[in-house]
Amino acid sequence: MRLLFVSAYYRPHFGGVERFTENLARGLASRGHDVHVLCCRTEPGSPLEEDDNGIRVHRIPARNPFEERLGVPWPVPAPPVLLRAVRMLGHEVDVVHANDVLYATSLAALLFSPAPLVLTQHVALVPQRSRPLELAQRLAYRATRGAARRAAAHTAYNPQVAAWASRLWGVDVRVLPVASDPGTLDGSRAEFGLPEDRFVALFVGRDAPKKRLDVVLDAGDERYELAVVTGREPPSPRRGIRFLPPLAPDRLGALMRCVDAFVLPSRGEGIPLSLQEAMAAGLPVVTTLNPGYEAYFSAEDVLAIEPDAGSLRRALGTLAGDPALRRRLAERSAAVAARHFDPVRFLDAYEEIFRAVHSSRRRPVDRT
């Protein structure tokens, strides 16, 4: 099949949706499909057209003011270029896969692509920095209901997100598997500037409200070290916290294999790829229990916390001083990943739904 994946961001931008898209695109390209990715170019120097190991990447010139000023990842692509690309590529492929209805790239695909579409919704309502932003989010979701209904099939990987989207759009939303692959490269603490003789916990995420980076930074303590992989370093240094820039997937996997635990005190998530990869790497996990996580793991599999610095500090202090607890949670993580985050099941599920949509050749129909 000829497939077009539409994602607001893609590498080298840092985030979960782009990694999800890359994993799916690479996996299906390896199975012999003709794979294209349409995304925004927000990183200076990224080529507009690129052959990325068998994936044809098409980048639309875009500005990124909302992420830069407000921490809201919502790029603004050049409208004429985006619409031309959506129409042109839509005529050349069998199926278009759009990621998250709120992005301009997804809306353009849903409204103007001539090919049948599959829409994956990654999140429901997520916390924002202010009430006006949260109100804008709610209104935007309502306004995009008609566009979402034009897709031939709808998917999610968090049951709560699927139920929310189903109510909002009045359609059936299938829950499909997710997958993670932290790679096989080993790393050393020295290459990442981490101490050899301290307990090290890792956080990976953008500086966005739902990730609660502020909680991580406020949870520093002399009993452990925090390694923080994020796109923006705070202006003042923090004792006991080592900031690292966004890393390529194989380098991130190598980092995960040389730390002691993974930390994610976030809210309003689907099931973050970084969390999946940490479990696949066999790391003990300290996290909040977001709605929908129970489909993948329970409080017995992780060290559950509230999204505040005190709760995180207590949990990390306990974990740092209890090797037996670390071993038990590491085994639990590996078991969860083996049950739920298998790349083969992930690729099979999406390949099946793409084939079904292609076979039906169901064209988008306005049902508003």
C-alpha positions, 0 to 999 in steps of 0.5 A: 500500500501507499501510505501517508502519515500526517503529523504536526511534528516529526524528527528532529522535533522532540515529542511523543506523537512524532515518535509514534509516527516514526515508529509506525512509518518505519515499521510499515516501510520495513514491511514493503509499504510505500511510506510518506510523512507530511509534517511541519518544518519548525527546526531550522536547517531541516530539509523540506524534502528528505528520503529518511531510510526509505520514508519520504518526508515532506516538510511544510514551512511553519512557525512555532509561536505557541510552543515557544511562548506558551509551551503549547505544541501547535505549529502554524504551517503555511496554508497554501503550501499545506493545502497543495501538499495534502491534495497532491499527496492525497491523490498519490496514496491509498490511505492517509493517517492523521494524528490528533484532530486539533493540529492544522495538518490533521484538519487539512488532511481531514477536510481536503485529502482525496484519499480515505483517512484513518484518524488516531486521537492521542489525548483528550483534554489536557492541562494548560497553563491558563484558563483561557487556554483550557477554554480555547482547547474545549472550543477547538475540539467542539469546532473540529467535530465535523472534520473528525467525522470525515475519517473512515476509521478512528483509533486511540490507544488509551480506552478513556481517550477512545471513550471521550472521542467517541462521545464527542464525535458520535463515532466508534473509536477502536483501541489499538495496541501501542509499541515501544522499542528502546533499541539495543545499544548500551550506554555509560554514565560517563558519556552522559555526564552522570555520576557513577556512585549515585542513584539516578532517575530519568525524566523525558518530556517537553516543557509542557504543563501536562508533563509537570517538569516543574514537579521534577525540578522541585523534587531535587534531593541529596539522596539521588540525581535527576537526569532531565531530557527536555527541549529547554533548560531553565535559566538557572542551574539546579543542584543534583539535576543534569539537563540533557538535550533531546536525544535520537531514539537509539541514544535515548535507549542507551541512556535508559540502560544506564540509569536506575529508574524512570520518573513521569509525574504527568497528567492528561496523558494517553500512554506516553512513548517514553514510559513504554520505552522505560518499561521495555528497558526494564526500569522501575517506574515512578509515575502518576496513574492517569485514567486509562493506564489501568488497561496496561498496568496497575499500582502494583507495577509502578511506584504511584505518586501524586503530581507534586514534588513532595510525593515524588521526592518521597518515592525517589528517596524510598526507591534509592534506599531499597534495592529489593524494591527496585528489582521487583519494579524492574521485573514488573516493568519488563512484564508489562512491556512484554504483555502490551508494548509489542511492535509486531502487534502494533504494526499488525493492528494498523496494517489491518485497519489501513487495508480495511479502509483501502479495500472499502475505498470509503471516501470522506463524507460530510455528516455534519 
